[in-house]
Amino acid sequence: MSTDHFLQAQDLHAHYGQSHILHGISFALRRGEAMGLLGRNGMGKTTLIKTMLGLVRPRQGAVRVRGVDMTHAAPHAIARQ
């Protein structure tokens, strides 16, 4: 994915215990773009947001904000970026 993206998720996998919730989620948003998350209850929408914010740690993949890898950053550092 290119560094001209404002927010990126690349091949995110997240778990709660033994439950594999996110299975390789990838997307990218440029500045000014919007995206909606749709799906039934239990489909991983909230887990994706929590993973992007650093509240849930991904077991695999990367989170980037303005091209900076924030995958293992603290939630407050991600919010500042």
HUTA-V196078 format. One line per field, one symbol per residue. ss: DSSP state (h for helix, s for strand, l for the rest). phi: phi as a letter, one per 40 degrees, with the letter a starting at -180 (. if undefined). burial: I if it has 16 or more other ideal C-beta (glycine too) atoms within 10 Angstrom, else O. A space follows every 10 residues. Layout:
BEGIN
ss: ???
phi: ???
burial: ???
END
This chain:
BEGIN
ss: llllllssss ssssssllss sssssssssl llllllllll llllhhhhhh hhllllllls sssssllssl llllhhhhhh l
phi: .cccccbbbb fcbbbbgccc cbbgcbaabc dgcbabbbic dgchcccccc cccgcbccca habbbfgccb dbccdccccc c
burial: OOOOIOIIII OIOIOOOOOO IIOOIOOIOO OOOOOOOOOO OOOIOOIIOI IIOIOIOIOO IIIIIOOOOI IOIOOOOIOO O
END
